[in-house]
Amino acid sequence: MKAKYVMTTLGPVIFPGSFQHSDFSNLKPVSAGFVIFDDNGKPTTYGRSESLGMKSRPGDSRLIEIFFEIGK
């Protein structure tokens, strides 16, 4: 499954491609991009948000995994 995400200081927000990253600018994101989940639910983040002018960060995948307790 492919989706978009924004990372905030409170955690990640994952949403479908029909929304713009900038729709979540009120949450004060620190990074943004795309996330894809493999068959086991493990996330991989990549890319950038044009509407926010932000890119994904290397640790975002792990933060999503921890936040949603993936693999527990």
C-alpha positions as CSV (number, residue, x, y, z in Angstrom):
1,M,0.0,0.0,0.0
2,K,1.3,3.5,-0.9
3,A,0.3,6.6,1.0
4,K,1.5,10.0,2.0
5,Y,2.7,11.1,5.4
6,V,3.8,14.1,7.4
7,M,5.9,13.7,10.5
8,T,5.1,16.0,13.4
9,T,6.7,16.4,16.8
10,L,3.9,14.3,18.1
11,G,4.2,11.5,15.6
12,P,3.3,10.6,12.1
13,V,0.1,11.3,10.2
14,I,-0.6,8.9,7.3
15,F,-3.2,9.7,4.7
16,P,-4.3,8.7,1.1
17,G,-3.0,10.4,-2.0
18,S,-6.2,12.3,-2.6
19,F,-5.0,14.8,0.1
20,Q,-2.2,17.3,-0.3
21,H,0.6,17.3,2.3
22,S,-0.2,21.0,2.8
23,D,-3.7,20.1,4.1
24,F,-1.8,19.1,7.3
25,S,0.4,22.2,7.6
26,N,-1.5,23.3,10.7
27,L,0.2,20.3,12.5
28,K,3.6,21.9,11.9
29,P,5.3,19.0,10.1
30,V,9.0,18.5,10.4
31,S,9.3,16.2,7.4
32,A,7.0,14.8,4.7
33,G,6.9,12.4,1.8
34,F,5.5,9.1,0.8
35,V,5.3,5.8,2.6
36,I,4.9,2.3,1.2
37,F,4.1,-0.8,3.3
38,D,5.4,-4.2,2.4
39,D,3.4,-7.4,2.7
40,N,4.5,-7.7,6.4
41,G,3.4,-4.1,7.1
42,K,6.9,-2.7,7.3
43,P,7.0,0.9,6.2
44,T,9.6,2.6,3.9
45,T,9.5,6.3,3.5
46,Y,10.9,8.2,0.5
47,G,10.5,11.3,-1.6
48,R,9.4,14.8,-0.8
49,S,6.4,17.0,-0.5
50,E,6.2,19.7,-3.1
51,S,3.3,21.5,-1.4
52,L,5.3,21.8,1.9
53,G,8.8,22.0,0.4
54,M,10.0,19.2,2.8
55,K,11.5,15.8,2.2
56,S,11.4,12.6,4.1
57,R,14.1,11.9,6.6
58,P,16.1,8.7,7.0
59,G,14.6,7.8,10.4
60,D,11.0,8.4,9.4
61,S,10.4,4.8,8.5
62,R,11.5,3.6,11.9
63,L,9.4,6.3,13.7
64,I,6.3,5.1,11.9
65,E,7.1,1.5,12.8
66,I,7.5,2.4,16.5
67,F,4.5,4.7,16.6
68,F,2.1,2.1,15.1
69,E,3.8,-0.8,16.9
70,I,4.5,-2.6,13.6
71,G,6.1,-6.0,14.1
72,K,5.1,-6.5,17.7
